């Protein structure tokens, strides 16, 4: 297994946040460094997912503007209701 390369980064925290990180690290039996690394890792992963969703929405909007194809809210609601009931239904077909 390959070892990931790391490099140090300076991070300035106010005293209150620093103490909160320290208390959490102690409670979790981890180092403050580990807590901060984990927090940043989780934040970046979450923000990447949000950005991917935003990009997908923008592509869908551009596609709609180009083609005019859509499904109505009522059609989408009916499909989602069927899925909630455990029915394996295909999504509604987009139309003009």
C-alpha positions in Angstrom: 0.0 0.0 0.0 1.4 3.4 -1.0 2.0 6.0 1.7 0.3 9.3 1.1 2.6 12.3 1.1 1.9 15.0 3.7 3.1 18.4 4.4 2.7 20.7 7.4 0.2 23.6 7.3 -0.2 26.4 9.8 -3.7 26.9 11.2 -4.5 29.9 13.5 -7.3 29.2 16.0 -8.8 31.5 18.6 -8.2 30.4 22.2 -11.8 29.3 22.7 -11.8 27.0 19.6 -8.4 25.6 20.5 -9.7 24.7 24.0 -12.8 23.1 22.5 -10.6 21.0 20.1 -8.4 20.0 23.0 -11.4 18.9 25.2 -12.9 16.9 22.4 -9.5 15.3 21.6 -9.2 14.2 25.3 -12.7 12.9 25.4 -12.0 10.8 22.2 -8.6 9.8 23.4 -7.1 11.3 20.3 -4.7 14.2 19.7 -5.9 17.7 18.8 -4.0 17.2 15.6 -6.1 14.1 14.7 -9.3 16.0 15.5 -8.4 18.9 13.3 -7.3 16.6 10.4 -10.5 14.6 10.7 -12.7 17.7 10.8 -11.0 19.2 7.7 -11.3 15.9 5.9 -15.0 15.5 6.7 -15.7 19.2 5.8 -13.9 18.9 2.4 -15.7 15.6 1.6 -19.1 17.2 2.4 -18.4 20.3 0.4 -17.2 18.3 -2.6 -20.5 16.4 -2.5 -22.4 19.7 -2.3 -20.4 21.1 -5.2 -21.1 18.0 -7.3 -24.8 18.3 -6.6 -24.7 22.0 -7.6 -22.9 21.2 -10.8 -25.4 18.4 -11.6 -28.3 20.9 -11.0 -26.6 23.5 -13.3 -26.2 20.8 -16.0 -29.9 19.8 -15.6 -31.0 23.4 -15.8 -28.9 24.0 -19.0 -30.3 20.8 -20.5 -33.9 21.9 -19.7 -33.2 25.3 -21.3 -31.9 23.7 -24.4 -34.5 20.9 -24.8 -37.5 22.0 -22.8 -37.9 18.4 -21.7 -39.3 18.1 -18.1 -41.6 16.2 -15.8 -44.3 17.9 -13.7 -44.2 18.1 -10.0 -47.3 15.8 -9.9 -45.5 13.2 -12.1 -42.4 13.3 -9.9 -44.5 13.1 -6.7 -46.5 10.1 -8.0 -43.2 8.3 -8.9 -41.6 9.1 -5.5 -44.8 7.8 -3.8 -44.6 4.6 -5.7 -40.9 4.2 -4.7 -41.9 4.8 -1.0 -44.4 2.0 -1.2 -41.6 -0.3 -2.4 -42.7 -0.4 -6.0 -39.8 -0.6 -8.5 -41.0 1.8 -11.1 -39.1 3.6 -13.8 -39.0 7.4 -13.5 -41.5 9.3 -15.6 -40.5 10.1 -19.2 -39.6 13.7 -19.7 -41.8 15.6 -22.2 -42.3 19.1 -23.6 
